[in-house]
Amino acid sequence: MPNDAFNVADDGDLTAAQDQIANGRQAFSDALVTAERTLKQATKSAERLLTEGAEVLRSQTKIYAATASEQFDEAQKQTLDGIKSRPLTATLAGLAVGFLFGVVLSSRGK
């Protein structure tokens, strides 16, 4: 007899425990769905920000490359104009630089 009373009480407790487990599973499932949705939104947001950042970087790089190319072309033009206007001076300067370069290299070997 005491066992029957004990089993009846256990059946009630068992039902309550099963209900709590079912509620816990549902809450976990809901939390998982919410977490997945939030993660997808965060991923889309991060992807959008990275894409925009890459586009800005690409456009700035093009601007800097164009500026550097223009400056190089201008320096080359000025150098050629200087050589054409004073060919003897340019030749002597080139020889002097070559001589100094040779002296420096020959002294390193000793």
C-alpha positions in Angstrom: 0.0 0.0 0.0 2.6 2.6 0.8 4.1 1.8 -2.6 0.8 2.7 -4.4 0.6 6.1 -2.6 4.2 6.7 -3.4 3.6 5.9 -7.1 0.5 8.2 -7.4 2.5 11.1 -6.0 5.3 10.2 -8.4 2.9 10.2 -11.3 1.8 13.7 -10.5 5.3 14.9 -10.1 6.3 13.1 -13.3 3.6 14.8 -15.3 4.7 18.2 -13.8 8.4 17.4 -14.6 7.4 16.4 -18.2 5.5 19.6 -18.6 8.5 21.6 -17.4 10.8 19.7 -19.7 8.4 20.4 -22.7 8.3 24.1 -21.7 12.1 24.2 -21.4 12.5 22.6 -24.8 10.1 25.1 -26.4 11.9 28.0 -24.8 15.2 26.6 -26.0 13.8 26.2 -29.5 12.5 29.7 -29.5 15.8 31.1 -28.2 17.6 29.2 -30.9 15.4 30.5 -33.7 15.9 34.1 -32.3 19.7 33.6 -32.1 19.8 32.3 -35.7 17.8 35.3 -36.9 20.0 37.7 -35.1 23.1 36.1 -36.4 21.9 36.2 -40.0 21.1 39.9 -39.6 24.5 40.6 -38.1 26.2 38.7 -40.9 24.3 40.7 -43.5 25.1 44.0 -41.8 28.8 43.1 -41.5 28.9 42.0 -45.1 27.3 45.3 -46.2 29.8 47.3 -44.1 32.8 45.4 -45.5 31.6 45.8 -49.0 31.1 49.6 -48.6 34.5 49.9 -46.9 36.2 48.0 -49.8 34.5 50.3 -52.4 35.7 53.4 -50.5 39.2 52.0 -50.3 39.1 51.1 -54.0 38.0 54.6 -55.0 40.6 56.3 -52.8 43.4 54.0 -54.2 42.4 55.0 -57.8 42.7 58.7 -56.8 46.1 58.3 -55.2 47.4 56.2 -58.2 46.2 58.8 -60.6 47.9 61.6 -58.6 51.2 59.6 -58.3 51.1 58.9 -62.1 50.6 62.6 -62.9 53.4 63.6 -60.5 55.8 61.0 -62.1 54.9 62.2 -65.6 55.5 65.8 -64.6 58.9 65.0 -63.0 59.9 63.0 -66.1 58.9 65.9 -68.3 60.8 68.5 -66.2 63.9 66.2 -66.3 63.8 65.8 -70.0 63.3 69.6 -70.5 66.3 70.3 -68.2 68.4 67.8 -70.2 67.4 69.3 -73.5 67.9 72.9 -72.4 71.4 72.2 -70.9 72.8 69.0 -72.5 76.5 69.6 -71.5 75.6 70.3 -67.8 73.4 67.2 -67.7 76.2 65.1 -69.2 78.7 66.4 -66.7 76.3 65.8 -63.8 75.7 62.2 -65.0 79.4 61.6 -65.2 80.0 63.0 -61.7 77.3 60.8 -60.2 78.7 57.8 -62.0 82.2 58.6 -60.8 81.1 59.0 -57.2 79.1 55.8 -57.4 82.1 53.9 -58.7 84.4 55.4 -55.9 81.9 54.3 -53.2 81.6 50.8 -54.6 85.4 50.3 -55.1 86.1 51.5 -51.5 83.6 48.9 -50.1 85.5 46.1 -51.7 88.8 46.9 -49.8 
